[in-house]
Amino acid sequence: TRMVETVYSQEIADRICERLADGESLSSICREPGFPGRATVYRWLTHPDHTAFREAYDRARELGCEIEFDRIIEIADSADHVNVQVARLQVDARKWRLAKMMPRKYGDKVALTGGDEGDAPIRQALEVKFV
């Protein structure tokens, strides 16, 4: 068991945000020596004295999602007849994650109709966001 400092450190917070912005997951960052566990990072995010970290973390997550979006095309473009199923799984997992992390930008759009139209059915309008 490794001992990791759980007291807030601006230097560690900055390093976490840099790596998140590069598209790395918080889980993989927190598994490395010298970094706190996820529970500690989540505690830092909710602490009232660390609003700047929370804002930087949110921005880093958004930038990481953009990296992940670009990776989808790279994975799809590199697929061949041997690895097409693996590539499909990798693309689908990334699409799902992006839709959950940034639903307004990458999620399916759902439109409800009704009101004056009586018993109009609910329509689901899916915008094509991923190729």
Secondary structure, 3 states (H helix, E strand, C coil): CCCCCCCCCHHHHHHHHHHHHCCCCHHHHHCCCCCCCHHHHHHHHHCHHHHHHHHHHHHHHHHHHHHHHHHHHHHHHHCCCCCHHHHHHHHHHHHHHHHHHCHHHHCCCCECCCHHHCCCCCECCCCCCCC
